[in-house]
């Protein structure tokens, strides 16, 4: 990472850092004195963010434009940080995609890309970074899951399934990392005011369904605080905690029907396909 000078400061990797929750998480880490590697597809937005954070918090920021749906691009992220691995303290797997519609009608290419980013890239980067963190004897991985992790999601089936994977993997790695000085946290927001709806093809006028959308900056602060304290799972917001309780303890057939009804209203679907 040639643009980041030698420094005793801790280093954090933030994926999906160009806007929304990733941007706000980057600000949380910078405010806490971390140097940053900012990763996303939009290089122009990354440079703007890096400049802002450098001026506000006097930390060093490197940007790396990468398409994390490609394994070679995930490897490029790992190669970029490897020379500085002894300073590495945090990996924030925030990059994610969404899509909506009946599973049998959605293009396979779109669903494959979602899985590549939400599941494969997150796993790839976690596997690459975790040995370095364990060797350092400190640090954490924050994996962006969702309240969707706790229940089936008709009309967003692949997205909900991908977030269930993130939650399960994170909880397992948290357990495996016990005693190593490293923690792995699954952050589970509910509806959040970010660019996610646009990327998922959801109209701005579509009702959120479930709990009201929270401000991205508030969610980021809760996620950062919970992860820094070493929590296994962080659910942001009281109403979202209620939703996860329903998802965990009610029959899954019931929660699937409940989500289906919400999504049909949300997306203006009036009949089966």
ABEGO torsion letter per residue (X at the ends): XAABBBBABBBBBBBGAABEAAAAAAAAAAAAGBBBBBBBABAAAAAAAAAAAAAAAGBBBBBBBBBAABAAAAAAAAAAAAAAAAABABBBBABBBBBBEBAAABBAAAAAAAAAAAAAAAAAAAAAAAAAAAAAGBEBBBBBBBAAAABBBBGAAAAAAAAAAAAAAAAAAAAAABGAGBBBBBBBBBBBBBAAAAAAGBBAABBAEEBBBBBAAAAAAAAAAAAAAGBABBBBEAAAAAAAAAAAABBAAAAAAAAAAAAAAAAGBABBX
